[in-house]
C-alpha cells in the first residue's frame, strides 16, 4: 500500500477505508502512500481515508474485548487482546475467532494485527507537505460535525493542490 503502481487512469477521488492506513506503521510509508495517491488524482481530486485517532486510542482502548454476532446459520465470537505501545504510537492486537455452525462444525483461528494510530495534526501536516489541502476531518460516518478527541475513527478529506 505504501508503494502504489504508476497510474493507468487519473481519478477524481480515491478512497482508502477500514483504517487501512493504520497498517502503515512508518511515517515514511504513509508519506509515500499520500504521494502515490496524489499521482493518481486529477487536479483538485479528493483523497478520502479513515484512521484511528491517537487521542481516543490512548484514552479508550481496552486490553480485552469480546464481540459476538449470529444469524440463523452460525455464531461468530471474536476475542481480542490489545497491547498499547505508546512510545511508537502503535498497538498490537491478537484476535481469537470461533465460528460455530448451528448444530455442527466449529472452526477456530487466530490473527495478529500491528497498527499505528495517528494524531490529526500529524496527518494534516503530512498531507500538506505532500501537496494536499485539508477540507475536513469528520467522525467516521458522520458529516454534521468536525471530529474531536473523543472520536476513535476519523475520516479525512483532502484535495490535491
Buried (B, 14 or more C-beta within 10 A) or exposed (E): BBEBEEEEEEBEEBEBEEBBBBBBBEEEBBBBBBBBBBEBBEEEBBBBBBBBBBBBBBEEBEEEEEEEEEEEEBBBBBBBEBEBBEEEBBBBBBBBBBBBEEEEEEEEEEEEEBBBBBBBEEBBEBBBEBBBEBEEBBBBEEEEEEBEEEBBBBBBBBBBE
